[in-house]
């Protein structure tokens, strides 16, 4: 519960009322105690006895003036004791951060902060730890309030605390449409095991009970779930109800395969899942994943090293999904522009001594052992790390991994322009066999442009592309990080994508010509250290386009209209200058200046923005929004005008500098 939500809740009371709290979320307990002290209201915090979970923060709770009551040995027993106390105490209220309406609303405000930080850009995925489910319910509520109905959530637990995952798995097994629930979520995510279908509205009908009842607890005859603790605004029950009815909303998952060894992620070990979280998870894309304690402990250490901040292992479990690269298994379409949000909670129940004990207990780096539903994703330690004491063995074929030492690093210099140029291989024969028109075939040039557009749409670090004839040059920004700036990766991936797109769209531009044999392109990558040199490279390619096109236009005019053989035409043009070629074309009633711009200047692909209509279906409002697109132009890139119109390519400072020939 956020402090503001606890204060708002207590402020609504007419008389001082004890606040009774029972959960493993130590930070929420501190929030209740703090808010109660600020408002002058007594608070009692129910915790299980005999455990170390609350030992670190007990002095802090007492410092806030809260009465710490130890009842039972588990969170569930402590919660039951709190419910019994509330039932027998007049005017008492139980604050429950799991299903309490105010607490969920407080957690939902996290999305307001996310929206502000991302400047209203939709995140690709949100990763959050899950305990009793109150935080998860708040996040889903906030996403729906922001109209982000399709943003997937990865709900992370440790193997010994995965009540939420087991609850969803039990629900999936009862679903008559299990095949539908196994599809990728929203077309974006590929879960190790997926859960529910997305919806744009929260179902008003509570889901059936997914978990077994408490001991000595009869099922509700009317089949309804209680909506909140006694005395809370979320409750639809009177205080006259019996204890079993008060407890009916608390259910634990049946996890037969769970290890008897307790988890170090104590803030997640509730053993129960609030119905509201399960209900919302049925109408929003949620991927449950459990990770090992070793992975969570490693993420805890890494977060301290990188951010100088101590967090509890339960929070670090969520970070391990990113640190270990599992995020790409769940959301394969991520790129460097994707916004990945990780909710980091908890720091009250951690210290350096405890962190040091994790270091001694678990291997570093930890092997990946993650589970989602019925599927397990594993990657063991490599040969440079001995097998751990936890029984995780090294890979069986690790003795062969020495062959990787023969791979040579080919990273390109940082902070430099990267240009990958694609050239057709054997295209003279290819164009002849497929009947290309001479000297230029507009269909072939448009096909080249279409293939280049596909490349730019899939590699967003390309800032500009230039093409002519059977070649295309792709310019990556100076700070591009694609594929670690590895030359082999950039060349092979780009040329393969260009070639496949060329073949894929062939029939669109040559509907009456069957592809006789596969076209081939080669590629090279060149590093240019300065803006000026990179710009001069593009000028060189466009000047080459003009020179070659004028020669080819004259050559094929002499052959087609002048009756010369190719050898005679080539001899006729030898030693001629630009003026001579213009006069030659005038003799055939042709003006070179009237040729199409695409023939004379080639094709320039840049990133533009267009205004599109965006319909808000909830409010029936149409607004304008800029949409990035790849635009194809046939313009002069040698003069400064183009660069002044597109300062985003090189930067304003560069375009304002005079050219060398003007200095």
N, C-alpha and C positions, 0 to 999 in steps of 0.2 A: 504494500500500500504506500502510495506517495504521502509525504507529510501533509501536503495540502488537502488531500482527500480525507485523512484521519481527522484533521482539524475541522474540516467542513462537516464531517459526520458528527463529531462531538459537539460542535457549536449548535447543532440543531436540537440538542437535548435541552429540556426545560429545567432539569435538576441534575446535580452531580451524580454520575452513574459509574459504577465500576466497569472498566473495559476488560473483558476476558479474552485472551488470545492464546491459541494453541496451534502451532505449526512449526515446521523445521526452518522456515525462512527467518533467519536471525535478523536480517536487516529490516524486515517488516515489523518484527517485534520491537526493535529499537524505535521505529517510526511511531508506533502506537504509544510507547512509553514517553517519548519526547513530546508528542502532541498532547497527551494527557497532562503532562507537567505544565506545558505552556498554558493550558486552559484551566488548570486547577482542578482536574478531575482525577480521582484515584483510579489506578489501573492494576490489574492482576494478570500476570503472564503465566499460563500453564505450560509446563515443559515436562518431558519424560525424565525420570530420575535415573541416576547411575550411568549417565553417558557423558562423553566429553564434548558433545556438540555445542551445548550452551555454556560450557564452563568458561570459555574465553570472553563471552559477552555478559555473563551474569553480573559482574561488577558494574558494567555500563548500564544495564537495566536498573539495577538498584540505585545507581547514581542519579538516574532520572526520576527516582521516587516510586518505581514500580515494585509491586509485591510479586516475587518469583515463587510460583507454587509448583513443586515437583509431584507429579502423579503418574503412576504406571511406569512401564519401561519402554514403551513405544509411543510414537507420535499419535497413533490411533487411540491408545488408551488415555493419553493426556487430553486428547480432544473430547473423548467420551466423558471424562471427568469434568471438563469445562462445561459441556452441555448439561450434565446433571446439576452442576452448581447454578447455572443460569436458570434452569427449570425450577429450582427451589428457592431462588432469590428474587424478591420483588424489585422490579425496575432495572434488573441487570440486563446488559446487552453484550452479546458475543460478537466481536469484530473478527470476521473471517476473510482473509485476503484472497481466498480461492473463489468462492461463489458470491461474496458480498458485492452488491451492485455498485456501491461507491468505490470499492477497491478496483473493480474492473474498469470503471470509468476513469479512475486515476491512472491506471496502467495504460489506458487508451491514449492519454495525453503524450505518451512517448512518440506517437506518430506525428503529433504537431511539431515536435522538435525535429524529427526526421524530415518532415516535409519542408521545414524552414532551412535545414542544413543542405538538403538536396535541391533547393530552389524549385520545388514542386515537380522535380523529375522523378519518375516512378522507379523505385529500386528493382533490381533484377531478382533479388531474393533477400529474405530476412532470416537470420539464424538466431535462435534463442534457446537457452536452457529451459527445461521443463521440470517443475517439481509437482506441486499440487494442481497446476494448470491456471492459476489466476492471472499470471503474467501473459500466458498464451492467449487466454480469453480476451484480455485487454488489447493485445496487439491486433487480433482479428477484428475486434470491434473498431479500433482506430483505423484499420485499413478500409473497412467498409464505410466509415464516416468520411474518409478521403476519396471514396469511389475507386479504390484500388482493389478490385475484387479478384484479380487474377495474379497478384503477387504471391508467389509460393513462399511458404514458411518451412524451414527445416527445424524440427523440434528435437533437441538433443538431450539425451539422458546417458547415464553410465549403465553398464550391463546389469548391475545389481539394483538399479533404481528405475528400471524401464516400465513403470506401471502404465504410463500413457501409451507406449507402443503396444503393450500387451492388450490394453483395452481396445485399441483400434483394431488389432489383429483379431480379437474375439468378435468384434462387430463385423469385420470383413468376412469371417467364416460363416456368419449368419446371413450374409447378404446373398440374395438369390442371383444377383448380377455381379458375381465376383470377377468375371472377365472384364467388365467395364471398369471396375475399380483398379485394375492392374495397368491401365493405360497411362502414358505420360501425362502429367498434370498440365493443363492449360496449353499444351503444345510446346511448353518451354522446358519443363523439368523431366528428367528421367530418374525416378527414384530407384534406390536399391530395392525398395518395395514401396509402392505408392499407396495412398489411402483413399481420399474421398474426391468426388467430383466437385468442381467449382460451381458456385451459384452467385447470383447478384443480389440475393436477399437472404436474410437469416430466417431459417424456418421457425415458425411459431410453435411447432409441435415438438415437445421434448423427445429425445431418442429413447428407445427402450433401455432398461437397465442392462449395462454391459458386464457388470461385475457381480460376484456373489455377495449376499447380504452379510452384515455383521452377525456375530454369534448372538443367539437369542433374539434375533430381530425378524419379525414377521414382515413379509412383503406388503407394500401398500395395496389395499384391496382395489382402489380405484386406478392403480397403475401409474399414478402421477409421481413425479419427483418433487420433494420439497424444494422451494425456491430460495431458501436462505435460512440462516440461523435464527433462533427465537429472538424476538424483539427487534430484528433488523427490518429495514424497509423492503428488503428482497423477500421476506418471509410472507407466506400466505396462510400461515398457521397461527392459532392462538396459543397463549402460554399455558392453556389448560391441557395441551396434548401430552401424551405420555412420553417417557424417555426414549422408547424404541422409535417413535415417530420422529423425534428430534434427530435421532442418529441415522435415519433412513437415507439421508442425502450423502452420507459418507460411505464410500465403498472402496474396497481394495481389490487390486487385480490378482488373479490366480496365476502365479508364475512358478510352475513346478520345477523348471530347469534353472531357477536362479541359484547362484552359489550361496552357501551359508556364510561365506566370508563377508563381513560388512564392507561397504564401499567407503572410500575416503571422501567422496562427494556427498557429505552429510546434508548439505542444504537441499539436495534433491531427493533424499530418502524419505518421502512422505508415505509411500505405500498406498496412496489414494489419489484419485483424480476427480476433480470437481465436475459435476454434470454439465455445467455451462461450457467448459472447455471442450468436452466431448461433443456437445451439441453444435457448437460453432465449427468444430473440425469436420463435421459432416457436410458443411456447406462452403468450405474454403479449402483450397489446396494446401495440404499439410503433409510433409514427409517426415515420419518419425525415424530417428537414427539413434542407436546407443553405441557408445564408444567405451574403450577400456579405461580403467583408472590410470594406467600408465600413460595413455595418450593425453588424458586430462592433466596429469601432473606435468608432463613435458610442456604442454601449452601454457601452464601456469608459470613455469620457469622462463619460457621464451618471452612471455608478456612482460615479466619483470626485467629481463635483459633489454628488451626493445623499447619499453615505455616507462621503466622505473616505477612500476606500480604493482602492488601486491593485490591479487584477487583470489577469491576462493576457487577451489578446484571445480565446483559445480559450474561456475561461470566459464572457467577455462575449457570445460568440455565442449562448449559451443565454439570456442576459438580453434579447437583441434580440428574441426571440420575444414577450416580454411588452411591452417598451418600444414596439415598433412595432405592437402590437395584433394580431399574427398569431395569438395564443393564442385569440382569439374565432373565427377561421376554423376552427381545429381542434377546439375544445371550445365549441360555440355556447351551451351551457346554463349557462355560468358566471354567477354573480351575486355580490353583495357578501359573501355568506356562504360562498362557495366558498374552499377552501384550495388555493392554487396554490403548489407547492414548486419552487423553482429551486435546483439544485445549483451552487454557485459554487466552483470549484477553481482553485488556481494564483495565485501572486503573486510568485514568485521570479524570473521572467524578464521583468520589466517595470520601467521607470523613466520619469521625466518627459521625458527627451530622446526616448525612443522614442515616448511618447504625443504629444509635440509633432510628431514626424515624421508620425504618422497624421493629425494635424490639417491639416498642409500638403498631404498627399497625397489625402485623401478629402473629398468634399463634406459639409457639415453644414447641415441634417439630410440623412441619406443616403436615397436612394430605396430603396424596398422591392423587392428582387429575391430571391425565395426559391423553392426547388425541392423538390418531394417526389415522388420517382419520375419519372413522365413528365410531371407537371403543373408549371406555373410560375405563381407568383402575383407580380404586379408592380403597383406604384403609383409613378409618377414624381414628380419634384419639382413643387411648385405654382408659380404664376407669380411669386411673390415671390422665388424663388431661381433664379439663372441656371443654364443647363445646365452640368454639370460637365465637367471635362477628361477624364473616363473615357468620354465618348461617350454619356452618358445624356441624351436630349433632353427638353425640357419637354413637357407635354401639348399635343396639337395644338389643342385647343379652349380653352386657358387664357385667351385674350383675352376670352372671354365670362364668365369667373368673377367679373367686377366686379358682376354682378347679385346676388351673395350679400351685397353691402353694403346691400341694401335690407331684409334680414332684421333684425328688431329683437330685441335680447336681452330675454328675459322670465323671467330667473331670479328665484326668490322669496327672500325674506330668510332668511339662515341662522339656525339655532338658534331656529326658531319652529315651532309646530304648523301642519301643512298639512291642510286639510279639503277634500276633493273631494266635492261633493254631486251625485248623479245624480237627475234628476226625469223622470217620464214626460211626453211631449209629446202633447197631444190624447188623454189617457187616458179622458176621459169618454165620447167616442165609441167608443174602442177597447173599453172594458168593456161598453158596450151592445151593440156588434156581436157580441161573443163571449159574450154571455149570462152575465156575472159576476153572482153572487148579491149582493143588497144586504142590509144595508150593508157586509158583509164576505164575501169569498170566500176560504176557507182555502186553496184550491188556488192562487189567485193570490199570496197572501202567501208560501206555501211556495216558489213558483217564484221570487219575488223573493229570498228567502233563499238559494236554491240558486245563483242567479246571483252574489249577493254573496260567497258562500263561494268560488266559483271565482276571483273577483278577489283575495280575501285569500290564497288558496293560491298565487297567481302573483305577488303583490306582498308580500313578507314584511316590508316596512318599515311596513305598515299595522298598527297596534297594537289598534285597536278600530273596529267599524263599527256603525252604528245605522240601522234602517230601519222605515218605517211607510207604509202605503198604497202609493203609487207612487214613493216616494223612498227613497234610501239615502245615508248620509253615511259617508265613509271617512276615518279620521284617520291621517295619517302621523306618525311620531315626529319629535321636534324635530331630531334629528340625521340624518334621512333624507337620502340622497344620490341617490335614484332619478332617473335621467335628468337629472342635474345640477340638480335642483329647478326645471326649466323648466316654467312653468305650462301652456304649450300641449301639451307632451309628456304631462304627468300627466293633464290633462283628457281629451285625445283617446284616449290608450291605455286609460285606465280605462273611459271610457264605451263605447268600442267593444268592449272585452272583456265588460263587463256586458251589453250588448245582444246580442252574439253568443251568450253563455251563456243568456240569456233565451230566445232562439229555439231554441237547441240542445236545451234541456231542456223545451220547451213540451209535447211529446207525452207526456212522463213524468207531468206533472201534469194535463194536459187530453187524455187518450187519446181521448175521444169528440168533441173539438171541433177542427176543422181551423183552422189559422191563416189568417184571411181576408186580412190584409195585414201587412206588417212593422211591428212596434212601433218607436217612436222615443223616445230619451231625450236630454235635454240635460245639460250638466254645467257646473259652475263651481268655482273653487278660491278658498278664503279663507285668509288667514294670520292666526293668532291668536298673540299674543306671549307669553302666560303660561299656566301650567297652569290657573289659576282660570278664565280667560276661555274656554279650550277646554272645560273641564268644564261651564261654564255654557251653552255652545252646545249640548252634548248634552242638558242638562236642558231647555233651551228646546224642542228637537225632541220630547222625550218628553212634555212638558207639552202641546205642540201636538197630539200623538197622542191624549192623553186627552180634550182639549176637543173635537176633531173627531169622535172616535169616539162620545162621548156624544151630541153633536148629531145625528150620522147615525143612531145607534140610535133616538133619539126620532123623527127625521124619517120613517124608513121604517116605524116602528111605526104612526105616524099614517096613513101612506099605505096600508100593507098591511092593518092591522087596524082602523084608525079610519075608513077610507073617505074620507079627505080627498084632495084633489088636491095635487100638489106645491106649488103656490102657496099653498093654504090651510094646508098643514102648515108651510111656512116662515113664514107670518104668525103662526101659532099659537105658534111657538117664539121669535119675536122678543121680545127683552127679558127672557127667562127666565134664571134662575140655576141653579146646580148642584142646589140643593134642589128647585126647581120641576121639573127634569127627572127627578129620582128619583121624585117623587110622580106624575108623568105615567106613568112606566113601571109603578109599583105599580098604577095603575088598569087596566093590561092584564096583571096577574099576572106582572110581570117584575121581577127584581131585577138591577140593573146590576152589582152586585158578583159575580154568578154568570157574567158573560160571560167568555169565554176570555181568558187573560192576554195572548196575542198581539194581541188586538183592543184591549185597554186600554193596554198598555205597549209594544207594538211588539216588534221583534227586536233583540237585542244579540249581536254576533259578537265573540268574544274568542279568544285563543290559549290552549288548555289543554294538559295533558300527560296521557297515559294510559300504563299499563303494558302492554307487549306481550311475548309470548314470542319469544325469539331462539334459533334452533337453530344450534349449532356442529356442522356436519356432520362436521368432521374428528375431533372428540372426542366426538360424540354427547351433547352437554351442552345443556340448555335453561336459559337465563337470562332474567331480566326486564330490560327496558330501557324508559326513558321515550321516548315518541313524541309529538312535537308535533302537535296537531290543531286545527282551527278548530271551536269549539263554538258552538252557537246557543242563546241563553237568552232568556227573556221575563221580565225582572225589573226592579225599580226601580233606576234609575241616578241618581236625584235625591238620595236619602239617602246617607249616608257608608258604609253597610254594604257596598255593592257595591265601592267603591273600596278599602276595607280588605281585602276578599277578593281583590282584584286589584291589589296595590301595584306590580306590574311596569309598569302602564300609565303612571302619573304619577310614581311614586317614593314611597318610604315617607315622606319628609319632607313631601310635599304632603298625603298622606292624614292625617297627624297634626295638621295645622293646623286650627284650628276654622273653621267656615264663617262667612261675614260675619254671618248672622242669629244666630249664637251669640256674637258678640263684643260 
